[in-house]
Amino acid sequence: MSLVQEFNSLFAPMDKKYCHIFHFISMFYFFIMIGAILHFLFLFKDINRNKNFIFSSIIVILTIGVNYIYNRLLFNMCQ
């Protein structure tokens, strides 16, 4: 095989048997997002001391949420 064929096979569409990977990744992100939301709620105990952490926690929750939706979308497209 030539280098171009190897490169193309590396980025070729995957078989349907790999759809469960997207399901497990989306479940992983969902549980991480629940943990991040719980951590975010605990930061409100001492709001004056945790103002910077609250803002960064919002960014983390949004990032994890986007990754969750992205993987759910890929799983649904794969079905």
Residue frames as qw, qx, qy, qz and C-alpha x, y, z in Angstrom:
[[0.000, 0.888, 0.459, 0.000, 0.00, 0.00, 0.00],
 [0.381, 0.490, -0.043, 0.783, 1.19, 3.46, -0.74],
 [0.198, -0.147, -0.477, 0.844, 1.40, 6.21, 1.81],
 [0.337, -0.069, -0.143, -0.928, -1.62, 7.99, 0.33],
 [0.649, -0.237, -0.629, -0.357, -3.76, 4.85, 0.60],
 [0.486, -0.221, -0.684, 0.497, -2.66, 4.36, 4.21],
 [0.004, 0.068, 0.240, -0.968, -3.56, 7.96, 4.98],
 [0.496, -0.121, -0.344, -0.788, -6.97, 7.62, 3.31],
 [0.644, -0.250, -0.719, -0.082, -7.74, 4.38, 5.13],
 [0.304, -0.126, -0.597, 0.732, -6.88, 6.07, 8.42],
 [0.204, 0.215, 0.226, -0.928, -9.60, 8.71, 7.87],
 [0.323, -0.157, -0.750, -0.555, -12.12, 6.52, 6.07],
 [0.642, -0.370, 0.009, -0.671, -15.61, 6.04, 7.56],
 [0.178, -0.261, 0.897, -0.309, -15.78, 3.52, 10.36],
 [0.341, -0.207, -0.875, -0.276, -17.94, 0.44, 10.35],
 [0.534, -0.548, -0.182, -0.618, -21.28, 0.45, 12.22],
 [0.801, -0.299, -0.482, 0.192, -19.85, -1.91, 14.81],
 [0.434, 0.048, -0.329, 0.838, -18.00, 1.10, 16.27],
 [0.248, -0.642, -0.275, -0.671, -21.20, 3.06, 17.02],
 [0.696, -0.606, -0.378, 0.069, -21.19, 1.90, 20.64],
 [0.565, -0.026, -0.200, 0.800, -17.98, 3.88, 21.19],
 [0.052, -0.414, -0.103, -0.903, -19.88, 7.15, 20.73],
 [0.633, -0.583, -0.381, -0.339, -22.53, 5.91, 23.17],
 [0.760, -0.377, -0.328, 0.416, -19.95, 5.15, 25.88],
 [0.379, 0.133, -0.073, 0.913, -18.15, 8.45, 25.32],
 [0.269, -0.530, -0.215, -0.775, -21.43, 10.38, 25.62],
 [0.734, -0.564, -0.373, -0.061, -22.28, 8.50, 28.83],
 [0.666, -0.145, -0.253, 0.686, -18.82, 9.34, 30.19],
 [0.126, 0.291, 0.029, 0.948, -19.28, 13.05, 29.43],
 [0.492, -0.601, -0.364, -0.515, -22.77, 12.98, 30.97],
 [0.759, -0.506, -0.348, 0.215, -21.46, 11.62, 34.29],
 [0.511, -0.018, -0.119, 0.851, -18.54, 14.06, 34.27],
 [0.089, -0.474, -0.207, -0.851, -21.00, 16.89, 33.60],
 [0.635, -0.635, -0.381, -0.218, -23.16, 15.82, 36.57],
 [0.723, -0.341, -0.255, 0.544, -20.03, 15.84, 38.77],
 [0.312, 0.188, 0.039, 0.930, -19.04, 19.28, 37.48],
 [0.321, -0.605, -0.308, -0.660, -22.54, 20.64, 38.19],
 [0.726, -0.589, -0.346, 0.083, -22.43, 19.24, 41.73],
 [0.611, -0.140, -0.134, 0.768, -19.00, 20.80, 42.24],
 [0.064, 0.427, 0.201, 0.879, -20.38, 24.08, 40.90],
 [0.515, -0.676, -0.354, -0.390, -23.23, 23.99, 43.44],
 [0.750, -0.469, -0.280, 0.374, -20.82, 23.35, 46.31],
 [0.450, 0.195, -0.031, 0.871, -18.83, 26.44, 45.32],
 [0.206, -0.664, -0.243, -0.677, -21.76, 28.62, 46.39],
 [0.664, -0.555, -0.441, 0.239, -21.17, 27.79, 50.07],
 [0.400, -0.640, 0.000, 0.656, -18.51, 30.49, 50.25],
 [0.537, 0.745, 0.342, 0.200, -19.34, 32.70, 47.29],
 [0.043, -0.979, 0.176, 0.095, -17.00, 35.56, 48.23],
 [0.465, -0.573, 0.625, 0.255, -13.94, 33.32, 48.24],
 [0.577, 0.087, 0.767, 0.266, -14.88, 31.28, 45.14],
 [0.427, 0.746, 0.103, -0.500, -15.84, 33.95, 42.59],
 [0.205, 0.608, -0.648, -0.410, -13.04, 33.03, 40.17],
 [0.191, -0.077, 0.978, 0.036, -13.72, 29.33, 40.54],
 [0.490, 0.509, 0.581, -0.404, -17.41, 29.84, 39.83],
 [0.441, 0.727, -0.206, -0.486, -16.66, 31.51, 36.50],
 [0.132, 0.461, -0.844, -0.242, -14.19, 28.81, 35.48],
 [0.353, 0.116, 0.905, -0.205, -16.66, 26.12, 36.56],
 [0.567, 0.611, 0.269, -0.482, -19.29, 27.61, 34.24],
 [0.367, 0.659, -0.540, -0.374, -16.80, 27.42, 31.36],
 [0.088, -0.249, 0.964, 0.007, -15.97, 23.79, 32.23],
 [0.485, 0.330, 0.725, -0.362, -19.65, 22.81, 32.43],
 [0.550, 0.683, -0.013, -0.480, -20.36, 24.43, 29.06],
 [0.227, 0.569, -0.744, -0.265, -17.39, 22.68, 27.46],
 [0.217, -0.050, 0.967, -0.122, -18.38, 19.31, 28.85],
 [0.535, 0.481, 0.505, -0.478, -21.98, 19.91, 27.78],
 [0.493, 0.667, -0.317, -0.459, -20.92, 20.68, 24.21],
 [0.098, 0.387, -0.909, -0.119, -18.80, 17.51, 24.13],
 [0.396, 0.168, 0.842, -0.326, -21.74, 15.48, 25.44],
 [0.588, 0.606, 0.232, -0.482, -24.10, 16.84, 22.78],
 [0.321, 0.645, -0.588, -0.368, -21.46, 16.36, 20.08],
 [0.035, -0.220, 0.975, 0.019, -20.97, 12.68, 20.93],
 [0.483, 0.354, 0.688, -0.410, -24.73, 12.11, 21.23],
 [0.530, 0.672, -0.095, -0.508, -25.12, 13.58, 17.78],
 [0.231, 0.506, -0.795, -0.243, -22.40, 11.33, 16.38],
 [0.267, 0.004, 0.943, -0.199, -24.02, 8.31, 18.01],
 [0.548, 0.518, 0.465, -0.465, -27.42, 9.15, 16.53],
 [0.464, 0.679, -0.361, -0.441, -25.89, 9.74, 13.10],
 [0.018, 0.390, -0.916, -0.097, -24.09, 6.41, 13.30],
 [0.517, 0.150, 0.766, -0.352, -27.28, 4.44, 14.01]]
